[in-house]
Amino acid sequence: MIEYGELNDWLRAAAEDAALIVLLEKRAVDFVERETLRHFGATAVFTDVYTGTGTNTLWLRNAPSALTTVKYRQGVGDDWISILTGDDDGWELDGYRVRRNRGYRWDQLEEFQIIYSFGYTANAEPGDIRQVVLDLTKWAYDTRDQTAGLISEQVGPERYTRAQFNRGLSDMPWIGETLARWTWRRAA
């Protein structure tokens, strides 16, 4: 999400820590995406499964740049059946919303598989999310020698250290507030 030059300008880190900074930034992005249930990286294809809302509108996690496939099934293990956009029971895309045609509804007893592409071009991610990633990366870098910020684990002969960003949120309440605003919640 954030290139090394911008990260280093924010962190003012030692040159020998370049690889660590890039790794911490990736972990910060992973944390933000996990907490918000949203994607903030480059454009990719996603397959999401939603339960019907009982209305003619289904809200997606992300505003797709392209929506290619809509399918439904009545139960786990059943075959997926395509819903085509031009059919009487079809759909149309409107921002984050997928609307059913001609009075049809997203049945609450069915699951819907939506395949779409979504993502951001480099440096076009939401500014407040970019700032959260910068702040989390700086916090993890600044606390790398404190047990509060990094968790070391050993699995067999391999030893690794990872940032535990949850512990940093109490020191930076604006981060939790920003993540809460971006957290996906199913709209009815």
C-alpha positions as CSV (number, residue, x, y, z in Angstrom):
1,M,0.0,0.0,0.0
2,I,2.6,2.5,1.1
3,E,5.9,2.6,-0.7
4,Y,9.2,2.4,1.2
5,G,10.2,6.1,0.5
6,E,7.0,7.4,2.1
7,L,7.3,4.9,5.0
8,N,10.9,6.0,5.7
9,D,10.0,9.7,5.6
10,W,7.4,9.0,8.3
11,L,9.6,6.7,10.4
12,R,13.1,8.2,9.8
13,A,14.4,4.7,10.2
14,A,18.0,3.4,9.8
15,A,18.8,2.2,6.3
16,E,19.6,-1.3,7.6
17,D,15.9,-1.6,8.8
18,A,14.4,-1.2,5.3
19,A,13.3,-4.9,5.1
20,L,11.8,-4.7,8.6
21,I,9.9,-1.5,7.7
22,V,8.4,-3.1,4.6
23,L,7.4,-6.2,6.6
24,L,5.8,-4.2,9.4
25,E,3.8,-2.1,6.8
26,K,2.5,-5.3,5.2
27,R,1.5,-6.6,8.7
28,A,-0.2,-3.3,9.4
29,V,-2.2,-3.5,6.1
30,D,-3.2,-7.1,7.0
31,F,-4.4,-6.0,10.4
32,V,-6.4,-3.1,9.0
33,E,-8.1,-5.4,6.4
34,R,-8.8,-8.1,9.0
35,E,-10.3,-5.5,11.5
36,T,-12.5,-3.8,8.9
37,L,-13.4,-6.8,6.7
38,R,-12.4,-4.7,3.7
39,H,-9.7,-4.7,1.1
40,F,-7.4,-1.7,0.7
41,G,-4.8,-3.1,-1.7
42,A,-4.4,-3.4,-5.5
43,T,-7.3,-4.5,-7.6
44,A,-8.0,-8.2,-7.3
45,V,-10.9,-10.6,-8.0
46,F,-13.0,-11.5,-4.9
47,T,-15.6,-14.1,-4.3
48,D,-18.0,-13.2,-1.5
49,V,-20.9,-15.2,-0.2
50,Y,-23.9,-13.3,1.3
51,T,-27.1,-14.5,2.9
52,G,-30.2,-12.9,1.3
53,T,-31.6,-9.8,2.9
54,G,-35.3,-10.3,2.0
55,T,-35.2,-7.0,0.1
56,N,-34.3,-6.2,-3.5
57,T,-30.9,-4.8,-2.5
58,L,-27.7,-6.6,-1.5
59,W,-24.9,-4.4,-0.1
60,L,-21.3,-5.5,-1.0
61,R,-18.3,-5.0,1.2
62,N,-16.5,-3.0,-1.4
63,A,-17.7,-0.9,-4.4
64,P,-16.7,-3.1,-7.3
65,S,-15.0,-1.9,-10.4
66,A,-16.5,-4.8,-12.2
67,L,-19.1,-7.4,-11.2
68,T,-18.9,-10.6,-13.3
69,T,-21.0,-13.3,-11.7
70,V,-24.0,-13.6,-9.4
71,K,-25.1,-17.1,-8.3
72,Y,-27.4,-18.5,-5.7
73,R,-28.0,-21.8,-3.9
74,Q,-30.7,-22.9,-1.4
75,G,-28.4,-24.8,1.0
76,V,-24.8,-25.7,1.7
77,G,-23.8,-28.4,-0.7
78,D,-26.3,-27.5,-3.3
79,D,-25.1,-26.4,-6.8
80,W,-24.7,-22.7,-7.5
81,I,-27.2,-21.4,-10.1
82,S,-26.4,-18.3,-12.1
83,I,-28.5,-15.2,-12.1
84,L,-27.9,-13.2,-15.3
85,T,-28.2,-9.5,-15.4
86,G,-30.6,-9.3,-18.3
87,D,-33.0,-11.9,-17.1
88,D,-36.4,-11.1,-15.5
89,D,-35.0,-12.1,-12.1
90,G,-31.6,-10.5,-12.9
91,W,-29.6,-7.8,-11.2
92,E,-28.0,-4.4,-11.8
93,L,-25.0,-2.9,-10.1
94,D,-25.3,0.5,-8.3
95,G,-22.1,1.4,-6.4
96,Y,-22.0,-0.9,-3.4
97,R,-25.5,-2.2,-4.1
98,V,-26.7,-5.1,-6.3
99,R,-30.4,-4.7,-7.0
100,R,-32.7,-7.4,-8.2
101,N,-34.9,-6.7,-11.3
102,R,-38.7,-6.5,-11.5
103,G,-39.7,-7.0,-7.9
104,Y,-37.4,-10.0,-7.2
105,R,-35.7,-10.1,-3.8
106,W,-32.6,-11.6,-2.3
107,D,-34.3,-14.5,-0.5
108,Q,-33.3,-14.8,3.1
109,L,-33.3,-18.6,2.8
110,E,-30.7,-18.6,0.1
111,E,-27.0,-17.8,-0.2
112,F,-25.6,-15.6,-3.0
113,Q,-22.1,-15.8,-4.4
114,I,-20.9,-12.6,-5.9
115,I,-17.6,-12.5,-8.0
116,Y,-16.3,-9.0,-8.5
117,S,-13.1,-7.0,-8.8
118,F,-12.1,-4.3,-6.5
119,G,-9.0,-2.4,-5.4
120,Y,-7.1,0.8,-5.4
121,T,-4.3,2.1,-7.6
122,A,-1.1,2.9,-5.8
123,N,-1.4,6.0,-3.6
124,A,-5.2,6.3,-4.2
125,E,-6.3,4.4,-1.0
126,P,-8.4,6.4,1.5
127,G,-6.2,9.0,3.2
128,D,-7.3,8.1,6.7
129,I,-6.6,4.4,6.1
130,R,-3.1,5.3,4.7
131,Q,-2.5,7.3,7.9
132,V,-3.6,4.4,10.1
133,V,-1.1,2.1,8.3
134,L,1.7,4.7,8.7
135,D,0.9,5.1,12.4
136,L,0.7,1.4,13.1
137,T,3.9,0.8,11.2
138,K,5.7,3.5,13.1
139,W,4.3,2.2,16.4
140,A,5.5,-1.3,15.7
141,Y,8.9,0.0,14.6
142,D,9.4,2.2,17.6
143,T,8.3,-0.5,20.0
144,R,10.2,-3.4,18.3
145,D,12.5,-3.8,21.3
146,Q,9.6,-3.9,23.8
147,T,7.6,-7.0,24.6
148,A,4.4,-4.9,24.4
149,G,4.8,-4.4,20.7
150,L,6.3,-7.5,19.3
151,I,5.5,-11.2,19.9
152,S,8.3,-13.7,19.4
153,E,7.4,-17.3,18.8
154,Q,9.3,-20.4,18.0
155,V,7.9,-23.3,16.0
156,G,10.4,-26.2,15.8
157,P,13.7,-24.7,14.7
158,E,12.1,-21.6,13.2
159,R,11.8,-18.4,15.3
160,Y,9.9,-15.3,14.1
161,T,8.6,-12.0,15.5
162,R,5.4,-10.4,14.6
163,A,3.7,-7.1,15.6
164,Q,0.7,-7.3,17.8
165,F,-1.1,-4.2,16.7
166,N,-4.1,-4.6,19.0
167,R,-1.9,-3.5,22.0
168,G,-1.0,-0.2,20.2
169,L,-4.6,0.8,19.7
170,S,-5.0,1.9,23.4
171,D,-2.1,4.3,22.8
172,M,-3.7,5.7,19.6
173,P,-7.5,5.9,20.0
174,W,-7.9,7.6,16.6
175,I,-6.9,4.4,15.0
176,G,-9.7,2.4,16.5
177,E,-12.1,5.1,15.7
178,T,-11.0,5.2,12.1
179,L,-11.2,1.4,11.8
180,A,-14.7,1.4,13.3
181,R,-15.9,3.9,10.6
182,W,-14.5,1.6,7.9
183,T,-15.7,-1.7,9.3
184,W,-18.1,-3.4,7.0
185,R,-21.5,-4.2,8.5
186,R,-24.2,-5.9,6.5
187,A,-26.9,-3.5,5.6
188,A,-30.4,-4.8,5.5
